[in-house]
Amino acid sequence: MVRVDVFHNDVEQALRRLKKLMNREGLFRELRQRRYHEKPFEKRARLNREGVRRSKKNDSKRNYEM
């Protein structure tokens, strides 16, 4: 659960903080994915693509550190 406190009636700043927290937790991405039904084979393909992307990212980070 995401919670943001408002200080000194500064609602704009609280909204910015809320959006940042929601983005960090992946809520916007999940909402976009749940907008339409995803068939099981599409879900597997997406998860596979994400895994490949994650591993390439980690490999590039590892190569950069060397």
N, C-alpha and C positions, 0 to 999 in steps of 0.2 A: 504494500500500500504506500502510495506516495503522499507526502504531507508537506505543505509549504506554509509557513507562518508569515503573516503580513505585519510589517513593522511601520509605524508612523503613517498609516493609511496610504502606503505606497503600493498600490495594486499592480501597477505596470511592472515594477521590479519583481514582485512575487510571481506574476505571470511568466516573466522571462525565466525565473528560476524553475518554475513548474515545467515549462517546456523543455528546459535543459535536462532536468531529471527524467522526464518521460522519454526523451530521446536517448539518454544514456541507458535506460533500462530496456529499450527496444519496444516500447508500447506502440509508437506510431507505426513501426514496421509490422508488428503483429496485427494491428487494426487493418492495415492495407491487405495483409494476407487473408484475414478472415472475412473480408468483404464479399468474396465469392468462394464457392465450394472448390476445393482442390482435390482432384482425383488422387488415389493412392500412388499411382505410378508417377504422377507429376510431383508429388511430395517427395518420393524417393529420389527422383532426378534432382530436385532442388537441393535436398540435403546433401546429395553427392557433390553437386557443384559447389556448395558452400564449404564442404570439407576440403575439396581440392584447392579452393581459393585460400582457405585458412592455412593449409600446409605450404602453399607457395609463398604466402606472406611470411610465415615463420622461417622458411628456408632463406628468403631474401634478407630477413633481419639477421639471421645467423651468419650469412655470407658477408653482410655489411660490417658486422662486429669483428670479423677476422682481420 
